Amino acid sequence: MDEKTRIEKDIVMFEENIQKIKQEDINDTQRKTIELASQYYEDSKYYLEKKDFFTAFGCINYAHGLLDAILKF
């Protein structure tokens, strides 16, 4: 799988995971974390468009990490 395809797949996965979280009751700290994750998600899409795959991949992975923290705790 090439870099662009991998990043696109991770972006779709993020979109699916954030929908799972929005269905649950969340507190203010979690809400702020979701907002931060969403900003990294948007950054990833921006860098993907610019063909900066290294930065796009880093951004989407960080966004996933923040969501994982909420989903697991």
Buried (B, 14 or more C-beta within 10 A) or exposed (E): EEEEEBBBEBBEEBEEBBEEBEEEEBEEEBEEBBEEBBBBBEBBBEBBEEEBBEBBBBBBBBBBEBBEEBEEE
